[in-house]
Amino acid sequence: MSILNRESDGLYSILLTLVTALIREKEISRDDLISTWGRIPPQEDGKDRLSRLRGTLNRWIALGLFVEDEKYVSLAFDPKKGESVESYLVRIPAICRELAFRSEHGNPLWPEGDKVTEEDLGVTADLCRGLAWCLCQDIYTLPTSWDRGVNDLIKYQVVPGRAIIQNNTRWNGLADWARFLGFAVDTRAGIFFDPTTAVRSELDSFMKCGVQIPAEEFASQLAFRLPVLDTGSYRVEVERALRPEAWSEPPTGSLSTALSFALRRLQKQNVIDLRTLSDANSKLTLTRQGGRVWDSFTHVSLKEKLS
């Protein structure tokens, strides 16, 4: 099954329950983990919490967040020395992103030939497809409801045999995970696909304070770490599955509205500096709603250490 399947192993709240338990217990047997932490009241929809706990545990053992030996279950990524439970939980979305985006977990995105089964797909394939598709749209006009626009837009844009999201349940699962992983926020109008949090959390991994890097190198580094963003591996594959008459690729050198919005926010928050140098070889352009130009830049620098 997929982590977007909320019926079995697709609730990040249950994942956080398991992580919290293992931070406190260090290591614990599977039976004790399920019996002790499964006493929390059932979900509001009446689904069996114990079944979901088991499903979530199995899924994230397979993805590498948890480790299980003959006796115990433990975390694969230990907290830092002296780190509080709250601080570790703040880092969990970034750890989950890295695991979910690994090629061996996301690929293949689609079944071969005319198959309709999910058995041979990557465990996180529909998460990667869904995020890549949402983030390549005009985020200002992207529908927020499956029945009120999302399903129709997918049918209009995507070539036959290349499903993005299967149904309303998976769409709701995608929305939940997009928020948790830093790719979306809630607004009065509904979910808004803003990847600012995910982008911000990756900056320290390839940038040093005050050191300018060329815009194209910056975008390439982001795409490597967040492959659902512009030019990322999952993003490119999803864009190839869109009808050219139904979806317009941004002009060469222009960023998507999603990435543009994130960079603009980070600039306004004084986290990064976007600068245009006259002797630069190339530049990137930020795109606003409807394809309008926002601003251009040739170099990016980090203005403060983030961790």
SESE-737822 format. One record per residue (C-alpha): residue in one letter; x, y, z. Coordinates in pm, whole numbers, plus 32768, in hexadecimal, padded with zeros to 4 digits. Layout:
% SESE-737822
AXYZ...
***
This chain:
% SESE-737822
M800080008000S805F816F7FEAI808F826A8101L7F778333805DN7E85821D80B7R7DEA82A981F2E7D2D8164822BS7E6780A38286D7FB0815A82B7G7F7C82BB823FL7F52838F8378Y8083845683E2S7FE9848E853CI80148319857DL8177832A84F8L81C3843C85F6T812C8365870AL821F824D86B4V8348833B869CT82F583D487EFA82DF827C888DL843182138804I84DB8356886ER846D831289D2E849C819A89D9K85D7818A88FEE857A802A8899I84427F5E88D8S83AC7E1B885ER82AB7E308747D81997D9F8826D81DE7E938941L81F17FB7884FI809F7F6487B6S7FEF7F0888F9T8072802C89C8W8054814388C7G7F1C80B88825R7E4B8102895AI7E10826188DAP7C9D8288887CP7C33821E871DQ7C34831285FAE7AF983E285CED7A9F831F8496G7A8A81E08567K7BA6812D84BBD7C7180388587R7D9980F88613L7E5A7FB9865ES7E477F4F84F2R7EBE80A48483L7FDA809C857FR804D7F4D84F5G802D7FC58390T80E9810783D2L81FB80508491N822B7F548377R822D8062826DW833281398317I840B8011836EA840E7FCB81F9L8461813981B0G857B813B82AFL84FD821C83C6F84E780FC84BDV85C57FCA84EBE85497E7B8567D861E7D5585D5E85B77C0C8674K85527CB487BBY85287E29879BV84B97F5086C7S8589808F86D4L85C681D28617A86B681C384F2F87168330852CD877B83718694P872C84BD873DK885585A4876BK88FD85A488BEG881D865C89B1E870F869688ACS85AD86B48933V848785EF88B0E83EF87308828S852E8791876EY8550863786D4L83E6863A8661V8429878385ACR853186CC84DEI845485A38487P83B2863F8350A850B867682B3I857385108303C842E848B8271R845885608137E85B284D680F9L853C83708124A8401839B8053F84BE843D7F32R85CB83347F19S85CB82A27DBBE85A1813E7E38H846381A97EEFG83C6828E7DEBN841381D17CAAP837A815C7BD2L8271826B7BD3W818C81AA7AE8P8150803F7A8DE81E07FBB7949G810A7F9F7812D7F947F827848K7FA67EFF79ADV7EC37FA27AABT7F527EFF7BE4E801E7FB77CEBE80DF7E837D51D82117ED67C81L8219804A7CD0G82F581017DC4V826B81067F26T825682837F1EA820A82A27DA9D80B783497DCEL813E843E7ECEC825884A07DE2R816E84B57CB5G806B857E7D72L815D867B7E03A821086A87CB6W80C786E07C01C803F87DC7CFDL8185889F7D08C819988C07B8DQ804389677B7BD7FEF8AD57BA5I7FCB8AB57D1DY7EEE8BE97D2DT7DDB8B467C5EL7E0A89D57CB5P7CBF89457D38T7CBD88DA7EA2S7BB187CC7E92W7BB3867E7DD9D7A4686987D72R7A59880A7D23G7B6E881B7C29V7C98873E7C7BN7C1286007BDCD7B9E86B87AA2L7CEA876D7A7EI7DAF86297A99K7CD485857991Y7D0286B178ACQ7E7A86CF78D2V7F02856E78F7V7F36847C77D6P7E86832877E8G7F36822478BER7FE583227999A7F05834E7ACAI7F7184537BC7I7E8084237CE9Q7D7F830F7CE8N7C5E83917DB7N7BE4847D7EC2T7C7983AB7FDBR7DD383C47F41W7DA585397F00N7D5285738070G7E8184A080CCL7F5C85707FE4A7EDA86B1807FD7F2C863281DEW808B85C38182A80CE86FF80B8R808987CE81EFF815A86ED82CFL828286E081DFG828D885881ACF81F4887B8051A80A1891280A6V7FE889E981A1D7E7B8A1C81F9T7DCB8B5F8198R7C648BD681B0A7C358B648049G7CC58A09808FI7E148964805EF7F1F8A3A7FB4F8053898E7F24D81698A657FB2P82B889AB7FD2T83628ABB80A2T839289E281D7A842A88C08113V851189A88050R85808A638188S85DA8922823EE86C888B88127L879089FB8104D889089AD8213S88E988678166F898D8911803CM89B58A828092K8A9C8B478177C8A3F8C94820DG8AA38DB98132V8B298CE48015Q8A808D2B7EC8I8A388C097DDEP89BB8C237C77A88418C117C50E88498ADB7B73E89298A217C68F883C8A827D82A870E89FC7CC4S87CA88BE7C68Q882B887C7DD3L86C288A97E40A864587C17D2EF873986B47D9FR86BE86C57F07L8550870A7EB7P851786547D6BV83AB86C07D55L841D88277D16D848C88C27BCCT857587DF7B00G856C86D27C0ES856085697B99Y83F685277C01R838A867C7B83V841F86457A2AE837A84F17A07V822585787A6DE824186A0797FR828685AE7862A8135850E78ABL807586547876R7FD086B1772DP808287E4769BE7F34887A7633A7EB388597798W7FE388CA785FS80E489D27805E824B89A17871P82E78ADE7902P83C88B97780CT85388B3C7814G85D98BE1793FS848F8C1579F7L84358B657B3AS82E18AD47B92T81EF8BA37C5BA82218AB77D84L839B8AD87D98S83868C4A7D43F82938C847E62A83758BCA7F55L84AC8C8E7EF1R83F28DD67F03R83778D818062L84D48D2080D3Q85598E648044K844E8F2B80FEQ84A18E6A823CN860D8ED58216V86808D6B81FEI87178D8480A1D87948E997FC2L873E8E907E4FR882B8F677D8AT886A8FBE7C1DL89D78FE67BBCS8A27908D7A73D8B3E8F9B7A13A8A748E5C7A53N8A4E8D5A793FS88E18D09797DK87B78D687A50L866F8CD67ACET85218D867AD6L84178D717BE5T82B78D397B5FR81778DC67BF1Q800E8D607BBEG7FAD8D397A53G81148D2779DBR81688E917A29V82D28EE87A75W83208F367BDFD84998F6D7BE7S85E08ED87B65F87238E797C13T88778DEA7BBDH88FA8D8E7D16V88748D1B7E66S89108D357FBEL88A68CC08116K88898DDF820DE88778D178351K88CF8BBE83CEL878F8AF783F2S87F689D884D5
***
